[in-house]
Amino acid sequence: MLRVSKLTDYATVVMTVLAESPDEVFSAQALAERAHLELPTVSKLLKQLAQAELVESFRGVNGGYRLARAPERISLADILVAMEGPFGMTECSAHAGACGHEPHCGVRGNWRRVSDVIETTLKQMTLADMRRPPPAKRATIPLRLATA
């Protein structure tokens, strides 16, 4: 099964909380409460997100965190790379030369193609998009099997 890590998922939740009021500065405690996450987890996420320049941090009595740019300009790919590093479905599609089997592998190029499609989709989906309700599910028509 293909999944992002729990920390990446939580980072997206924290970022959507920040996106609700993009110009407002929130304390780590306030973000933890709004996101329903533990403070140590949120603090860890904010540190990584600040290092990736996705959030700005402010010191002092009125310090805290806010988005570094508008929610429309932060993609899911930005968050994923900040939390997990370079994008790739397989180790070799992210880092050439990482696998001893690479010179004999017939699927590396196709894994790279799959990675590119997913990465493109994640780059197109923004933090602003994540705040919107998902589109309604389309009704599916059950297939009828032909009987002989």
N, C-alpha and C positions, 0 to 999 in steps of 0.2 A: 504494500500500500504506500502511496506517495503522500507524505505529510510534511508540513513545516513543524519545527520544534515548538514545544509549549511556550518557551520564552519568546519566540518570534510571534506567536499568536497573541501572547500577552502584550508584547510591544505594540502590536497593531491596535489592541484594545485601548491602551494608554494614549496612543497617538490620536485615536478617534475622539477620546475625551478632550484632549487638547484642541482638536479641530472644531469642537462645539463652540468654543470662544477663542479663536486663533490669536487675538491680540491680548488676551488676559494672561497674567502670570499666576501659575498655580504652584503651591508647595507640593513636595513629594507626598506628604501626608494626605492632602486634599485629593490628589490624583489617585492615591491608593484607595481612598474611601469611595470616590466616584466610580472607579473601575472594579471595585469589590475584589481587590488583590492585597496581598500582604505588603507592608511598607518595605521590608528588605528586598523583595522581588522588584518592586517598582523603582527603588533606588538604583538597583543594579541595571535595570533596563534604561533608565534615564542617563546613566553614565555612558553606556554604549551608544545611545541615540545622540547624545551631545558630542561624543567623539566623532560620530559620522556627520555632524553638523545638520542634523534633522531637527534638533531642539536647541534652544539657547538657554543657558543657565545664568541666573542672577543671584549674587550673594547679598547678604544683609537681612535686616528685619523684614523687609517686603520682598525678599528674594524668592526664587522659585524657577519655574520652567515655562516656556511657551514654544510654539512652533517656530522654526527658523525661517520658514517661508509659508506661503498660502497653501491650504490643503489641496488645492487644484494642482499644485506644483510639486507635490510629494507623492511618488508612486509606491505601490506595494513592492516593486523591485527594490526601491531605495531602502525600505525597511528590512526586507529580506537580506540584502547584502550587508546592511549595517549589523544585523544580528548573526548571520551565518557565514558571511564571507562570499567569495565569488560564486556566481550561479553556475550550476551544472548538475544534470541528472545523475551522472556517474562521475567518479573521480577523474577519469581521463577526459571527460568533456569539459571539465573546469580547468584542469591542469595537464597539459601535454607532458608526457614523459613520466607520469606518476605510476604507471603500471608496466610491469615487465612483459606482459602479454601484448602490449600495444602494437609492436611491429607485426604481429601475426593475427591481429583482431580484424574481423570483417564487419563488426557492428558499431565501432566507435563513431564513424561518420554519421550514422543514422541516429545514434544517441545524441550527437551534437545537434542534429536537425530538430529532434524532439525538444531538447533544452532551449533552442532558439525560439521555438513556437511558444513555449510556456513563458520564457523570459519576456518576449514581446507582449504577451497578454498581461503579465504583471506590470510592465512598464506603462501600459495603456490604462490600467485601473489605478485611480488616485485615491488618496485619503478622503477627498470629498465624495467620491463614488461609494466608498465604504460606509459613509454615514447615511446614505439613502437606503430606503427599504429595497430588498431584492425584487426583481420583476416577478409577477405572478407566474406560477408554474402553468405550463400549457397542459391541457388535458391530453392524455395519451389514448389512442385508440388501440384496443387489444387486437393482436393479430389472430386471425382465424386460420387454423390449419386445415388444409385441404384433406378431405377423407377420400380414400379410394373405394 
